[in-house]
Amino acid sequence: MLSEGALCGHPGTEVDHIRPGADHSMSNLQLLCSWCHKRKTQAESIVARANSKPLPSTKISRDQREATPDVW
């Protein structure tokens, strides 16, 4: 049963996947306090961005661009 924060020992308030992905089984879940969950999520995000391929650049000529509407 999930009862206390797995990283710092503070009361857990957020459910976290131990291993990222779609495995929602209890063995892959842990409770973390909000602060630890944010830190872990940020660290995982940095790694994922570093390992991802950059999006291909699409050159769009000025003539092909949609005109910016005048909001005033």
Protein Blocks (a to p, Z undefined) as FASTA:
>chain_A
ZZbdfklopacfbdcdfbgcjbfbfklgccddfklmmmmmmmmmmmmmmmpccddddddd
fklpccdddfZZ
